[in-house]
Amino acid sequence: MGNARLVIRLPDESTPSEITNNPRFYPYFKDCIGALDGTHIRASIPLSTQGRFRSRKGGTTQNVLAAITFDLKFSYVLTGWEGSAHDSRILSDALSRPGGLRIPEGKYYLADTGYGIQNGYITPYRGVRYHLKEFSAEGPENAKELFNLRHSSLRITVERVFGILKKQFRVLDSEPFWNFQTQVDIVLACCIFHNHLMGVDPSDLLNQGLYEASESDLIIPTLTEREERQEVREWSAKRDEIALTMWIDYTARNISKDMATKSFARTFADIDLDDGNEDSMPVDCDNEEAEEVNNLEKLLMLWNNLLPIRHHSFTNK
Protein backbone atom coordinates (compact mmCIF):
# COMPACT_ATOMS: atom_id res chain seq x y z
CA MET A 1 0.00 0.00 0.00
CA GLY A 2 3.05 2.26 -0.10
CA ASN A 3 1.95 3.80 -3.41
CA ALA A 4 -1.02 5.65 -1.91
CA ARG A 5 -1.30 9.37 -2.66
CA LEU A 6 -3.73 11.92 -1.32
CA VAL A 7 -4.98 15.41 -1.90
CA ILE A 8 -6.81 17.51 0.66
CA ARG A 9 -8.89 20.63 0.47
CA LEU A 10 -10.54 20.95 3.84
CA PRO A 11 -14.26 21.78 3.55
CA ASP A 12 -15.76 24.92 5.00
CA GLU A 13 -17.12 24.32 8.51
CA SER A 14 -20.30 26.25 7.75
CA THR A 15 -23.45 24.36 6.78
CA PRO A 16 -23.47 23.72 3.00
CA SER A 17 -26.07 25.70 1.07
CA GLU A 18 -27.32 22.45 -0.46
CA ILE A 19 -28.50 21.57 3.05
CA THR A 20 -29.67 24.96 4.36
CA ASN A 21 -31.77 25.56 1.23
CA ASN A 22 -33.59 22.23 1.42
CA PRO A 23 -36.19 21.66 4.17
CA ARG A 24 -35.76 17.90 3.82
CA PHE A 25 -32.19 18.22 5.07
CA TYR A 26 -32.17 21.33 7.28
CA PRO A 27 -31.80 21.60 10.22
CA TYR A 28 -31.36 17.85 10.65
CA PHE A 29 -28.05 17.56 8.75
CA LYS A 30 -26.77 21.03 9.66
CA ASP A 31 -23.47 19.59 10.96
CA CYS A 32 -22.85 17.47 7.87
CA ILE A 33 -19.96 18.69 5.69
CA GLY A 34 -20.01 16.09 2.93
CA ALA A 35 -20.26 12.44 1.93
CA LEU A 36 -17.66 9.70 1.79
CA ASP A 37 -17.33 6.48 -0.20
CA GLY A 38 -14.94 4.31 -2.19
CA THR A 39 -14.75 3.44 -5.87
CA HIS A 40 -12.72 0.93 -7.87
CA ILE A 41 -10.47 2.04 -10.73
CA ARG A 42 -8.99 -0.49 -13.18
CA ALA A 43 -5.36 -1.32 -12.49
CA SER A 44 -2.63 -3.11 -14.39
CA ILE A 45 -0.62 -5.17 -11.89
CA PRO A 46 2.29 -7.63 -12.21
CA LEU A 47 1.20 -11.26 -11.98
CA SER A 48 3.06 -11.74 -8.70
CA THR A 49 0.84 -9.25 -6.85
CA GLN A 50 -2.45 -9.49 -8.75
CA GLY A 51 -4.14 -11.46 -5.97
CA ARG A 52 -4.13 -8.52 -3.56
CA PHE A 53 -5.55 -6.19 -6.20
CA ARG A 54 -8.38 -8.46 -7.33
CA SER A 55 -11.74 -6.96 -6.38
CA ARG A 56 -14.94 -8.83 -5.56
CA LYS A 57 -15.98 -8.54 -9.21
CA GLY A 58 -12.85 -10.36 -10.32
CA GLY A 59 -10.82 -7.65 -12.04
CA THR A 60 -7.65 -6.01 -10.73
CA THR A 61 -8.35 -2.54 -9.35
CA GLN A 62 -7.12 0.10 -6.96
CA ASN A 63 -9.67 1.02 -4.29
CA VAL A 64 -9.96 4.81 -4.09
CA LEU A 65 -11.40 6.54 -1.03
CA ALA A 66 -12.90 9.99 -1.56
CA ALA A 67 -14.71 12.61 0.51
CA ILE A 68 -16.79 15.12 -1.41
CA THR A 69 -18.68 18.32 -0.75
CA PHE A 70 -22.25 18.73 -1.89
CA ASP A 71 -21.26 21.11 -4.69
CA LEU A 72 -19.79 18.03 -6.42
CA LYS A 73 -16.12 18.62 -5.60
CA PHE A 74 -13.50 16.40 -4.03
CA SER A 75 -12.24 17.47 -0.62
CA TYR A 76 -10.08 14.41 0.08
CA VAL A 77 -8.77 11.57 -2.10
CA LEU A 78 -6.68 8.57 -1.06
CA THR A 79 -5.51 6.37 -3.94
CA GLY A 80 -3.35 3.29 -4.34
CA TRP A 81 -5.01 0.79 -2.04
CA GLU A 82 -5.42 -2.77 -3.32
CA GLY A 83 -8.77 -3.69 -4.80
CA SER A 84 -9.25 -6.43 -2.18
CA ALA A 85 -8.94 -4.00 0.74
CA HIS A 86 -12.08 -3.37 2.77
CA ASP A 87 -13.46 0.18 2.77
CA SER A 88 -13.27 0.46 6.57
CA ARG A 89 -9.58 -0.47 6.52
CA ILE A 90 -8.84 2.26 3.99
CA LEU A 91 -10.78 4.78 6.06
CA SER A 92 -8.75 3.82 9.14
CA ASP A 93 -5.58 4.48 7.17
CA ALA A 94 -6.89 7.87 6.01
CA LEU A 95 -7.66 8.86 9.60
CA SER A 96 -4.41 7.62 11.12
CA ARG A 97 -1.83 8.94 8.69
CA PRO A 98 -0.14 12.33 9.30
CA GLY A 99 -1.94 14.94 7.25
CA GLY A 100 -4.76 12.49 6.71
CA LEU A 101 -8.50 13.00 6.66
CA ARG A 102 -9.58 15.40 9.42
CA ILE A 103 -13.11 16.33 10.49
CA PRO A 104 -13.83 19.50 12.51
CA GLU A 105 -15.15 18.91 16.02
CA GLY A 106 -18.88 18.21 15.98
CA LYS A 107 -19.03 17.84 12.19
CA TYR A 108 -19.47 14.63 10.22
CA TYR A 109 -19.62 12.96 6.81
CA LEU A 110 -22.40 10.69 5.57
CA ALA A 111 -21.18 7.17 4.77
CA ASP A 112 -22.70 3.80 3.95
CA THR A 113 -23.09 0.96 6.45
CA GLY A 114 -19.79 -0.65 5.40
CA TYR A 115 -17.86 1.99 7.33
CA GLY A 116 -19.78 1.66 10.58
CA ILE A 117 -21.02 4.60 12.62
CA GLN A 118 -18.25 6.39 14.50
CA ASN A 119 -16.98 9.82 15.47
CA GLY A 120 -17.31 12.04 12.40
CA TYR A 121 -19.29 9.54 10.27
CA ILE A 122 -23.00 8.82 10.33
CA THR A 123 -24.28 5.75 8.52
CA PRO A 124 -27.87 4.62 7.84
CA TYR A 125 -29.77 2.17 10.01
CA ARG A 126 -29.06 -1.46 9.14
CA GLY A 127 -31.93 -3.71 8.10
CA VAL A 128 -34.14 -0.72 7.22
CA ARG A 129 -35.26 0.42 3.76
CA TYR A 130 -32.69 2.83 2.35
CA HIS A 131 -32.56 3.48 -1.39
CA LEU A 132 -35.20 5.65 -3.07
CA LYS A 133 -36.40 2.82 -5.30
CA GLU A 134 -37.35 0.85 -2.18
CA PHE A 135 -39.88 3.58 -1.32
CA SER A 136 -41.56 3.68 -4.74
CA ALA A 137 -44.68 1.87 -3.54
CA GLU A 138 -45.14 3.71 -0.25
CA GLY A 139 -43.43 6.39 1.82
CA PRO A 140 -41.50 5.97 5.07
CA GLU A 141 -43.48 4.43 7.90
CA ASN A 142 -41.30 5.36 10.87
CA ALA A 143 -38.41 7.57 11.96
CA LYS A 144 -35.68 5.13 10.91
CA GLU A 145 -37.07 4.74 7.40
CA LEU A 146 -37.42 8.50 6.98
CA PHE A 147 -33.85 9.03 8.19
CA ASN A 148 -32.51 6.39 5.79
CA LEU A 149 -34.43 7.85 2.85
CA ARG A 150 -33.04 11.35 3.40
CA HIS A 151 -29.58 10.04 4.23
CA SER A 152 -29.62 8.21 0.88
CA SER A 153 -30.90 11.28 -0.99
CA LEU A 154 -27.99 13.34 0.34
CA ARG A 155 -25.22 10.73 0.33
CA ILE A 156 -25.91 9.79 -3.29
CA THR A 157 -23.99 12.95 -4.21
CA VAL A 158 -20.71 11.05 -3.82
CA GLU A 159 -21.91 8.45 -6.33
CA ARG A 160 -22.82 11.24 -8.74
CA VAL A 161 -19.32 12.68 -8.42
CA PHE A 162 -17.74 9.30 -9.19
CA GLY A 163 -20.01 8.97 -12.20
CA ILE A 164 -19.10 12.43 -13.49
CA LEU A 165 -15.39 11.75 -12.94
CA LYS A 166 -15.38 8.49 -14.91
CA LYS A 167 -17.47 9.97 -17.69
CA GLN A 168 -15.18 13.00 -18.04
CA PHE A 169 -11.97 10.95 -17.94
CA ARG A 170 -12.46 7.75 -19.92
CA VAL A 171 -8.86 6.84 -19.16
CA LEU A 172 -10.07 5.67 -15.73
CA ASP A 173 -12.17 2.93 -17.36
CA SER A 174 -9.48 1.89 -19.84
CA GLU A 175 -6.88 -0.83 -19.39
CA PRO A 176 -3.84 1.10 -18.10
CA PHE A 177 -0.40 0.48 -19.59
CA TRP A 178 1.69 2.65 -17.22
CA ASN A 179 3.47 1.43 -14.12
CA PHE A 180 1.33 1.38 -11.00
CA GLN A 181 2.83 4.53 -9.51
CA THR A 182 1.76 6.46 -12.61
CA GLN A 183 -1.71 4.89 -12.45
CA VAL A 184 -2.08 6.20 -8.90
CA ASP A 185 -0.98 9.70 -9.91
CA ILE A 186 -3.35 9.74 -12.90
CA VAL A 187 -6.35 9.13 -10.64
CA LEU A 188 -5.29 12.05 -8.45
CA ALA A 189 -4.72 14.27 -11.48
CA CYS A 190 -8.21 13.48 -12.79
CA CYS A 191 -9.73 14.43 -9.41
CA ILE A 192 -7.83 17.73 -9.42
CA PHE A 193 -8.93 18.54 -12.96
CA HIS A 194 -12.50 17.59 -12.07
CA ASN A 195 -12.44 20.20 -9.29
CA HIS A 196 -11.05 22.71 -11.77
CA LEU A 197 -13.92 22.02 -14.16
CA MET A 198 -16.32 22.45 -11.22
CA GLY A 199 -14.83 25.85 -10.40
CA VAL A 200 -11.65 25.28 -8.38
CA ASP A 201 -8.27 26.61 -9.53
CA PRO A 202 -6.06 23.52 -10.04
CA SER A 203 -2.93 25.44 -9.03
CA ASP A 204 -4.58 26.03 -5.66
CA LEU A 205 -4.75 22.29 -5.07
CA LEU A 206 -1.39 21.50 -6.64
CA ASN A 207 0.39 24.05 -4.46
CA GLN A 208 -1.46 23.27 -1.25
CA GLY A 209 -2.90 19.94 -2.21
CA LEU A 210 -0.39 17.44 -0.90
CA TYR A 211 -1.29 18.78 2.45
CA GLU A 212 1.53 19.88 4.75
CA ALA A 213 0.60 18.52 8.13
CA SER A 214 0.86 20.79 11.11
CA GLU A 215 2.39 19.47 14.30
CA SER A 216 -1.04 18.94 15.80
CA ASP A 217 -1.93 16.68 12.91
CA LEU A 218 0.92 14.38 13.82
CA ILE A 219 -0.64 13.55 17.17
CA ILE A 220 -3.14 10.81 16.36
CA PRO A 221 -5.44 10.00 19.28
CA THR A 222 -5.90 6.30 19.99
CA LEU A 223 -8.94 4.90 21.76
CA THR A 224 -9.32 1.83 23.90
CA GLU A 225 -11.99 -0.70 22.96
CA ARG A 226 -14.18 0.64 25.76
CA GLU A 227 -13.78 4.21 24.47
CA GLU A 228 -14.59 3.06 20.92
CA ARG A 229 -17.79 1.41 22.12
CA GLN A 230 -18.74 4.56 24.01
CA GLU A 231 -18.07 6.64 20.89
CA VAL A 232 -20.33 4.38 18.83
CA ARG A 233 -23.09 4.72 21.45
CA GLU A 234 -22.78 8.52 21.44
CA TRP A 235 -22.98 8.81 17.65
CA SER A 236 -25.80 6.28 17.48
CA ALA A 237 -27.69 8.45 19.97
CA LYS A 238 -26.98 11.50 17.80
CA ARG A 239 -28.42 9.65 14.80
CA ASP A 240 -31.49 8.66 16.83
CA GLU A 241 -32.00 12.29 17.86
CA ILE A 242 -31.83 13.46 14.25
CA ALA A 243 -34.25 10.74 13.16
CA LEU A 244 -36.76 11.54 15.93
CA THR A 245 -36.75 15.28 15.25
CA MET A 246 -37.08 14.64 11.53
CA TRP A 247 -40.02 12.29 12.06
CA ILE A 248 -41.86 14.69 14.40
CA ASP A 249 -41.62 17.50 11.84
CA TYR A 250 -42.55 15.17 8.98
CA THR A 251 -45.63 13.96 10.85
CA ALA A 252 -46.69 17.51 11.79
CA ARG A 253 -46.40 18.70 8.17
CA ASN A 254 -48.48 15.77 6.96
CA ILE A 255 -51.15 16.63 9.54
CA SER A 256 -51.27 20.20 8.24
CA LYS A 257 -51.61 18.97 4.65
CA ASP A 258 -54.39 16.59 5.62
CA MET A 259 -56.27 19.39 7.35
CA ALA A 260 -55.96 21.57 4.26
CA THR A 261 -57.32 18.79 2.06
CA LYS A 262 -60.04 17.73 4.53
CA SER A 263 -58.46 14.27 4.83
CA PHE A 264 -57.42 14.43 8.49
CA ALA A 265 -60.03 12.00 9.80
CA ARG A 266 -59.09 9.38 7.20
CA THR A 267 -55.39 9.68 7.99
CA PHE A 268 -55.96 9.22 11.72
CA ALA A 269 -58.69 6.59 11.46
CA ASP A 270 -56.64 4.24 13.62
CA ILE A 271 -55.79 6.82 16.30
CA ASP A 272 -58.33 7.43 19.05
CA LEU A 273 -57.37 10.88 20.26
CA ASP A 274 -60.66 11.23 22.14
CA ASP A 275 -59.97 8.25 24.38
CA GLY A 276 -60.69 9.23 27.97
CA ASN A 277 -62.14 12.60 27.02
CA GLU A 278 -65.70 12.61 28.33
CA ASP A 279 -66.37 16.05 26.89
CA SER A 280 -65.68 15.01 23.30
CA MET A 281 -68.61 15.28 20.93
CA PRO A 282 -69.33 13.24 17.79
CA VAL A 283 -68.78 15.21 14.62
CA ASP A 284 -71.51 15.83 12.14
CA CYS A 285 -69.71 15.11 8.84
CA ASP A 286 -72.25 17.28 7.04
CA ASN A 287 -71.20 20.28 9.08
CA GLU A 288 -67.88 21.48 7.62
CA GLU A 289 -67.40 24.15 10.27
CA ALA A 290 -67.81 21.68 13.13
CA GLU A 291 -65.49 19.22 11.40
CA GLU A 292 -62.81 21.90 11.00
CA VAL A 293 -62.98 22.82 14.69
CA ASN A 294 -62.76 19.17 15.67
CA ASN A 295 -59.76 18.64 13.41
CA LEU A 296 -58.00 21.61 14.99
CA GLU A 297 -58.66 20.26 18.45
CA LYS A 298 -57.18 16.91 17.45
CA LEU A 299 -54.12 18.61 15.97
CA LEU A 300 -53.56 20.60 19.16
CA MET A 301 -53.90 17.47 21.29
CA LEU A 302 -51.41 15.58 19.13
CA TRP A 303 -48.97 18.49 19.05
CA ASN A 304 -49.12 18.82 22.87
CA ASN A 305 -48.19 15.14 23.09
CA LEU A 306 -45.24 15.65 20.73
CA LEU A 307 -43.85 18.78 22.37
CA PRO A 308 -42.36 17.07 25.46
CA ILE A 309 -40.58 14.56 23.17
CA ARG A 310 -39.18 17.30 20.96
CA HIS A 311 -38.18 19.43 23.96
CA HIS A 312 -36.33 16.45 25.41
CA SER A 313 -34.42 15.87 22.16
CA PHE A 314 -33.22 19.47 22.00
CA THR A 315 -32.35 19.89 25.67
CA ASN A 316 -30.25 16.74 25.79
CA LYS A 317 -27.79 17.59 23.02
N, C-alpha and C positions, 0 to 999 in steps of 0.2 A: 504493500500500500504506500510505499515511499514516493510514488509519482504524483500523489494528490496535490492539487493546486486550488487556491481559493481566491475569491475577490469579495470585498465587503464594501457596502455603502450603507451605513447604519440608517435605519428608517427614522423619520421624524417621530418624536414621542407623542405628538398631538393626535387626536382621533382622526383617522382618515375621512375625507369628505364623502367617500363612497359609503361610509357607515352613517355619518351624521345626517346625510341627506336622504336616508332611507328608513322609514319608520319600522320596517321589519327588523332592522339591525340595531337601531339606536333607541334607547341608551344601553341595550343589553350587551352589545359587543364594543362598548366605548373604549375599553382597554386593549382591544385587539389591534395589532400593528401589521398583520399580514398573515399569509398562509405558507405552509411548508410541506414539501413532498419530495419524492425521489423519482427519477426517470432513467431508463436504460438507453444507452447510446452504443451503437455497434462498435465493436473493437476487433482489431486484428492482432492476435496474440501468438507467440511461438508455441509449438505443440507441447513443449515441456511444461508450460504453465496454463494451458487452456482450461484445465479442470476448474481452477479457482475462478475463472472469469465466465464460466458457463451459467447462464441465468436459468430460471425455472422454465422458460420457453425453449431452452435448448441451444440458443445461439450464444456466442461469446460477446459480452458487453462490459462496459464500465458503468457502474451505478453512480449516478450524479445526484447529489442532494442540493436542493435549492430552496431559499426563502424568497418570497416575492411580496411586493406591496400591491395594494388593490388598484393602482393605476397601471398594472401590467408590466412592472419593471422588477428586475432582479435586485435583491438587496444583499444576498449572500449565495455563493456557489462553491461547492466542494466537489471536485472531480477526481477521477483516478481510482476509485474503489472498485474492487472486483465485482463482477456481475452476480456472484453467489452470495455476497455480503448482505446481511439483513439490514433493513432500513434503520432499526433502532441502534444497531452497532455503529453505523455511519454517523448518526446523530450524536451518539456519545463521543465519538472522535471529534466532531465539530465543536462540541461544547468544552472538551477538555484541552484542546490544543491552544498554545499561546496565540493570541490574536484571532481566536476562533469566533464562533457565533455567540453573540452576547444579546441579552434581552434586558431592557430597562426594568427596574424594580416595579412590580405591579402590572407590567404589560405581558402580553402573551401572543403566540401564534396559534392558528388553527391547524390541526394535523389529523390524519386518519388514525384509526384504532391501532394500526401496526406499531405506532410509536409509544402508545401508552400515555395516560394523563400524568403530567408531572409539572414541576415549577416552570412556568413560561410556555406551556403547551396544553391546550385544551382539545380533547378528542371527543367524538360523539359517544353516545351510550351504546354499549354492545347489545346485540340481540334485539334491537329496536329498528323499525323502518328508518331508512336514511335517505336514499337517493330519490330525486324528484319523481322518477317514473314509478316508484313504489307507491306514490300517493295519487296516481292518476284516477283511481276509482273513487277514493274518498279522502277527505282531509285528515289532518292529525287529530287523534282522539284523546291525547293526554299531553302533559307537559314535556315528557321525554321525546315523544314523536315530534312535537312542534320544535323543540330545540334541535333535534337531528335534522329536520327539514331545512331550517334556517342556517344551521352550521354548514350543511351541504351546499346550499345556495351561495354562501360566501366563500367557502373553501375551494369551490370548483374553479375559482380564478386561477389557481396555480396550474390546474390542468389546461386551462385556456392558454396560459403563457407558454407551457411546454409545446402545445399544438402550434402556436404562432411561431415559436423558435424553429421547430423542425420543418415547418412549411417555408419559412424565409430562407433557411440554410439547408438545402437538400443534401449537402455534404454529410450531415449528421446521420442520414439514413443510408448513405452509400457505404460500400465495403472499403474501409480505409487501407491505404497502402504505405502510410508513413510508419515510423517507429512509434511505440506506445507513448513516449514522452510528448511527441508532436501531436498525437491524437488528443491527449489530455489538454494541451495548450489550445488546440483548435476549438474545443468545446467552450473553454473560457472566453476565447476571442469572439465566438458567436454570441455569447451572452452579453459581452460588452457592447458589441455592435447592435444587438437587439435594443439595449437600453438607449443607445444613441438614436436609433430610429424612433424610439418612443419619447424622445425629448431630453436625453441626458448627454452631455458633452463627453465623448469617449476619453479625451485627454484627462478629464477630471478623475475618471476611474483608473486610468493607466498610471497616473501620477500618485494617486492616493490609494489605488485599488488594492494592491498587495499590502494589506493593512499593516502599518507599523504599530505593534502592540506597545501600549504603555506599561509601566511597571506593575500597575494594579492588575492588568490583564494577565500577568504571569502568575498571579496567585490564584490557583484554581481550588475552590472549596470542595472538600470531599465530605460526603455524608455517610453516617453509619446506616446499617440496614433499618434500624429503628427510626432514624431521622427520615430516611427515604419513605418508609411507610406512613409516617406522620405527614410528610409533604404531599403524598398521594391523597390522603384523607382530606387535607386542607383544600387542595385544588378540586377534588371531587365535590366538596361542599360548595365551593365557588360556582361550579357548574350547576349544581342543584339550585342554588339561589338564582342564577340567571334564568334557568328553565322555569322556575316557579313564577318569577316576576313576569316573564314573557307570557306564560299561560294565563295569568290573571288578567293582563291587559288584553290579550287575544279574546278571552271569554267576554270581558266587558264590552269590547268593540262589537262582538257578534250580537250581544244583547241589544245594543243601541240600534244596530241594523235591523234586527228582528222587530223592534218596536216601530221603526220607521216604515216597515213593510207590513205591519199588522200581523206578523207571524210569530209573535212572542209566545203565545199559549201553545202553539204546535211544537216549538223548539223545546219548551220546558214541560212537555206532557208527562214526563216521568219524574218530575221534581215537585213534591208537595210542599210548597213554601208556606201554605196556610196551616200546616200541621200544628196543633196546639194553640191556634189563635181562635178563641171563641167568638171574637168580634168580626171575623171575616164573613163576607156576604157573597153569595153566588152571583155570578156576573150574567147579566142579560146580554147575550151575544148580539141581539138586535140593537142594543144601545151602544153606539160607538163611543160616546163620551164616557159612559160608565166603564167600558172596556179599557179605554185609554188610562183612566185614573187607576184602575186595578193593576194594569201593567206597570205603571210608574211605582205603585206601592211595592210590587214584587221586585222591581229593579232595586229600589232603595233597601229592601230587606236583604237581597242577595249581596249588594255592595257593602252593607254594614257587616255582613259575615266575612267578606273578603278583606276588609280593611285591617283587622288585627293581624292577619297572615302577612299582608304586604308590609305593614309597619314592622313586624318582627324581622322580615327579610332585609329591610333597609337599616334597622338599628343594630343588627348583628354582623355588620361587615367587618 
